[in-house]
Amino acid sequence: MPTITFIDAQGAARSVQAECGQSLMTAARANDVPGIDADCGGMCACATCHVYVDTEFLSQLPAPGDGEEALLEFVDKAQPNSRLACQICVTEVLKGMIVRTPSSQR
């Protein structure tokens, strides 16, 4: 199981074990990671699982789909490394990945 580290807006880090095949959002919710609201339950409909992916791992991810790109246009403080955690499938390649949560998901 890959270990993923979530760092919140205040700098507190939490490392979690994520199962391959599950979404990053599901792993965060299963481990009570603060800052991942996931209001739509992972349906790519709300953008409340917005995260900033460490640039080292961006190239390891598939490009965002049209739905994800459309939602990211409306998030506060979007950055080039912004992604939706519900759209990131955990694989062994992501072992050690660091993601940061924004100060707010609204």
N, C-alpha and C positions, 0 to 999 in steps of 0.2 A: 504494500500500500504506500503510495507516495505521501510524503509530508508536505503540506502547504502551509505557509505562514501568512496570516492576516495581520495587518498593522492598522490600527484605527487612527483617526485624525489627531488624537492626542499622543500618538507614538507607542501605545501599548501593543505588544505583539502576542499573538496566540497561534501556536502551531497545532495543526490537526492532521490526523490520518484520514486520507480520502480514498475511497474505493475506486478502482479503475472502472470506467463506464458510467459513473454517476456525474451529475453536474457539479460544478464548483459551488453553486448556490445550495444544492442539497447537502453537500459536505459541511458547508458553513452552518446551515440551519440545524443539522444533526448534532453539531458540536457547540451550539449556542453562541456562535460568533456574533458579537454586537455589530450593528451597522448594516446588516443584510436583512432588510425588511421582507422582501419577496412577497409582496401583497398578492400577486397573481398566481403564486404557487409554481412559478417556473414556466409559464406559458408565453413568455416574451411579449407581455402586454402592458407592463407598468414601469419598467426601468428602476424599480426599487431594490435591485440587487447590483447596482452600478459599482464597479471597482476600477481601480487603476492597476494594471498589470505591470510588474517590473519589466523594463524594456528588454532585459536579457531573454525573457520568455515570450515576448510578442511574436517573434518569428516562428515559434513552435506551435502557434495556434492557427487554425484555419481563419481565413478572412471573415469578418462579420457578414452575416446575411443582410438582405435588404431590410427585413423587419427590425433587426438589431440596430442597424445604422440609422433607421428612421427614429427609433426611440432615443438613441444617444444624442440626437440633435436637440432634444428637449431637456436633457438633464442639466442641473446646475453644475458649473465648473467642469464641463467636459474637457478632456485633454486628449492628445493623440493616442495615449495608451489606455483610454477609457474602453471598458467592455462591460457586458452584462454577464454576471456570474452564472445565470441560468443557461447561457449559450456556450459555456466552456465545459467540454467533456474532459474529465480527469483521465489522464493516461500516465504511464511510467515516465514519459518524456518530461512531464511537468513536475517531477520529483524535485523538491527544494524551491518551488516557485514561491515568489513573494507577491502578494497583492495588498493594496491599501484601500481602505474604505473611506469615502468622503465624509465630511463633517455632518452632512444631512443627505437623506435620500429623497427629499422633496424639492 
